């Protein structure tokens, strides 16, 4: 669990401030076979990773505490 509490506004703020330097590339999801775009920003002093999956009518977003490349 993240030590930083995130609500919907926090998630939108994080996503809107992502930079190319935060990119950790993309990985193929073992569960769905979809490409996940992975970012590793620092939020409130905690290193997290954000996974984004782009679908036709939605974007799936998942935030996790950075655990050394665990996707």
C-alpha positions as CSV (number, residue, x, y, z in Angstrom):
1,X,0.0,0.0,0.0
2,X,1.2,3.5,-0.8
3,X,2.3,5.6,2.1
4,X,0.8,8.6,0.2
5,X,-3.0,8.7,0.1
6,X,-4.2,9.5,-3.4
7,X,-7.7,10.5,-4.5
8,X,-9.0,11.2,-8.0
9,X,-7.7,14.8,-8.1
10,X,-4.3,13.6,-7.0
11,X,-4.2,11.0,-9.7
12,X,-5.2,13.6,-12.3
13,X,-2.4,15.9,-11.0
14,X,0.2,13.2,-11.2
15,X,-0.8,12.2,-14.7
16,X,-0.8,15.8,-15.9
17,X,2.7,16.4,-14.7
18,X,4.3,13.3,-16.1
19,X,7.4,14.0,-18.1
20,X,9.5,11.9,-20.5
21,X,12.1,11.5,-17.8
22,X,9.5,9.6,-15.7
23,X,9.0,7.0,-18.4
24,X,10.2,3.5,-17.6
25,X,9.1,2.2,-21.0
26,X,6.3,-0.1,-21.8
27,X,5.7,-3.7,-20.8
28,X,3.4,-6.3,-22.0
29,X,0.7,-7.2,-19.4
30,X,1.0,-10.8,-18.4
31,X,-2.7,-10.8,-17.4
32,X,-4.3,-9.1,-20.4
33,X,-1.7,-9.1,-23.2
34,X,-2.0,-5.3,-23.5
35,X,0.8,-2.8,-23.6
36,X,1.3,-1.0,-20.3
37,X,3.0,2.4,-20.3
38,X,5.0,2.6,-17.1
39,X,6.1,5.9,-15.4
40,X,8.1,6.3,-12.2
41,X,7.5,9.8,-10.7
42,X,8.3,10.8,-7.1
43,X,5.1,11.7,-5.2
44,X,5.3,13.2,-1.7
45,X,8.8,11.8,-1.2
46,X,7.7,8.3,-2.2
47,X,8.9,6.7,-5.5
48,X,5.9,5.2,-7.2
49,X,5.2,3.7,-10.5
50,X,2.1,4.4,-12.6
51,X,0.9,1.9,-15.2
52,X,-1.4,3.1,-18.0
53,X,-3.2,1.0,-20.5
54,X,-4.9,2.8,-23.4
55,X,-8.1,1.3,-24.6
56,X,-10.6,2.5,-27.2
57,X,-13.0,4.1,-24.8
58,X,-11.0,4.4,-21.6
59,X,-7.6,4.7,-20.0
60,X,-6.8,2.3,-17.1
61,X,-4.5,3.8,-14.5
62,X,-2.9,2.0,-11.6
63,X,-0.5,3.5,-9.0
64,X,1.9,1.3,-6.9
65,X,4.8,1.9,-4.6
66,X,8.0,1.3,-6.7
67,X,9.2,-2.3,-5.9
68,X,12.1,-2.5,-8.3
69,X,10.4,-3.3,-11.6
70,X,7.5,-5.4,-10.4
71,X,4.7,-5.1,-12.9
